[in-house]
Each structure stands twice: as structure tokens, then as C-alpha cells.
């Protein structure tokens, strides 16, 4: 039985799915991830903070668009844990 979990941003800032503009996204919807994998970045005052998943599973859906401003505690993606 699968379980859907949310990835939550611990900090406010600008959300990025790529490590830099000329690189590929960390993960796409449908990709497998392991606990501790980086799935995005949040920029706060020119400091880039990795957002990591706490569980292993499949990326279900990103709930935030690239370069959106986000708040601390905001849901940014779902992970389907199997």
C-alpha cells in the first residue's frame, strides 16, 4: 500500500528546481528518490539551501512553480512512499 507524504520547506525564499540556470532539474515528477536526496533549492539572501526528501519513493507532484516565492512550512512536492 502506498502513502503520499509532503516535502515541506523549512525556510522562506525563492524556490528553484535546478542547481543553476544552465543545469537540469534535480528531479522530475515520476522519478525515484531516496531519503536525503536533494530535490530543490530555496534561496534566502543569496544563500542557497538544499531541500531534501526525508523518505524514499517516487516524486508525485511539484506544488510550487520554479522561481516562486515560498513561505516556511509551505508544501513544495509530494513523494509517494511504497
N, C-alpha and C positions, 0 to 999 in steps of 0.2 A: 504494500500500500504506500502510495507516495504522499508526501507532505510538502506544502508550499510555505517557505519561510521568506521573510523580507530582509533585504540588506538596508541598513539604516545609516545615514550619515551622522557621524559623531560631532561634526562641526559645520558651521555655515560657510558659504563661499560660492565660488563658481565651479560647476560640475563639468568634468571633461572625461570622455570615454577613451582618449588617446594619450600616450605619454608626451607627445608633441605634435604640432600640426602636420608634419610630414610623415608621421608613423601611422601604422594600422591601429584599429581599436584593440583594447586589451582582450575583450571577449564579445561575441555576438550572441543574440538570443538563440538558444538551442545548443550552445557549446557546453561541454562538460567542464566543471571546475572542481578543485579540491579545496578543502578548508585551508585558509591562508593565502589563496591566490588573489592577486590584485585584479580588480575588475574596473576601476576608475580612479580618477584623481579629484580632489577638491582643492582649489587654490584660495588661500587666505593671505592677503597682503604679500604677494609674490612668493609665498611658501606653498609648495605642492605636497599635499598629504595623500598617501595611497589609501584607497578604500578597499578592504579585503573582505572576502566572504568568510564567515565563521563555520560554514558547513560545506560538505561536498554534495554535488548534484548537478543539475542542468539549469542553465540560465533560462528562466521562463520569459520574463519581460522586463525591459527597462521602463521605469515610470517617470523618468526625467529626460529631457532633451539635452543634447550636448550644448555646453556653454550657458545653461540655465543657472540662475541664482537659486541656491537651495538654503534651507534652514537646518540647524542642528536638530536631529531627531526625525528628519524627513526620510520617507521611504524612497529608495532610488532604484531598486530592482527586486525581482523575485527569483528565488532559487527553488527548484523542485527537487526535494530530497527523496531518494528512493530507498 
